[in-house]
């Protein structure tokens, strides 16, 4: 027997994460931080991903280890554009700065 007010799981998760509860807000921020780290390869593509050895987020600063100094210089010139794209991908303003190493 099927209930008439049944909702799919995606809708329920969005509703729960959308509430203004501080614990849920913390969870939503954690999910967005994970999206940023995971999204580095997706946003910048396989070319950049092949030169990336490690990516992690620490207090709003994305730290990226690169194998190419030429790529590092090129990414530094477009740092603000990358921050905007990653925040858009995460659906929340998570990244304040990027450090390339």
Secondary structure, DSSP 8 states (H G I E B T S, - for coil): ---TT---HHHHHHHHHHS--HHHHHHHHHHHHHHHHHHHHHHHHHHHHTTEEEEEEETTEEEEEES-HHHHHHHHHTHHHHHHHHHHHHTS---SEEEE-
